Amino acid sequence: MQITDYEESLLRFVESDTPTESDILNEFEGVLIKGQLKSVIRALKDRRYIKPQKILISSFTSSDGTDVTSTADVYALTPLGKNYLANTTPNFTSFSNINNSNIASNSSNVKQKIDISGLPQDLTDKLAELEAAVKSKDSNAIKNAFTYILDKSVDLAVQVLATGLFISK
């Protein structure tokens, strides 16, 4: 079910603050009049996205031995409200919107082989040394060659890691 922008704003405010009704009225003052805001709160409660609850503010025993507690009525998200926000919030860890890059699966920029024709001779030699070290499974030689490549060209080192060292001359 789609909710209005005001309802979503209020839902996000409740998520971030666990506010009292007066906090909500103060936050949205000038945006909505009191009656409209109460309608938005009621709509979210009816959909079971938020619920009123009491929280303990303070508690102490007075000098005559009676317990004195102070509570406040606040609004909190329900599991349904949390689920709505989770489903409508963009997932920033998703790579689905990255286009024309080495990350996108259909990218024209993805290379399967490292073109070494334009590289300096020392890097070309180290790539060959790295390839030989990988084939012989010599961990010290791999470390030394890759460290040298990394120091000289981070881009090349990333490409070596990303492609698995398929070299074309």
C-alpha positions, 0 to 999 in steps of 0.5 A: 500500500502506497502512503502519502509523502506526509505519512512517509515523512512522519514515519521516518521522523518516528523512526529517527526520534521516538517522539511525543505527539507534541514533538511531532506537532512542533516538527511539522509546524508550518507544514501541516495544520494541527488537524491535518497532522493528527489525521496523518498520525491516525492514518499511520496508526490505522495501518499499524505502521506506528503505535503509541507507547509509554516510556519511563522518564524517571523513577524514584522513591520519595522521602515518605517512601512512595514510589514516584514515576514519570512516563511519557506517551511516545510513538514507535514504529511497529514491525510493519512500519519498519518493513515499509521503510526497509522496502522503500529505502534505496539499497546503496550497496546494490550495484544494479544502477552502475552503468558503463563501468567495470562493475556493470555486467554488460559494460563495454569497458570490461577487459578479460586480458591486461594489455601490456603494450603501453606499459613501461618495461619494468612493469612488463617484466614484473608482470611476467615475473608475477605470472611465472611466480603464480604458475610455480606457486612461489608465495614470496616471489608473488608477494615481491612482484605484486608489491612492486606493481602496486607501488608503481601502478595501483590501476594495474594492480587492481586490474591484475586482481580483477582479471586473474592475470591474463596477459596479452602482448 
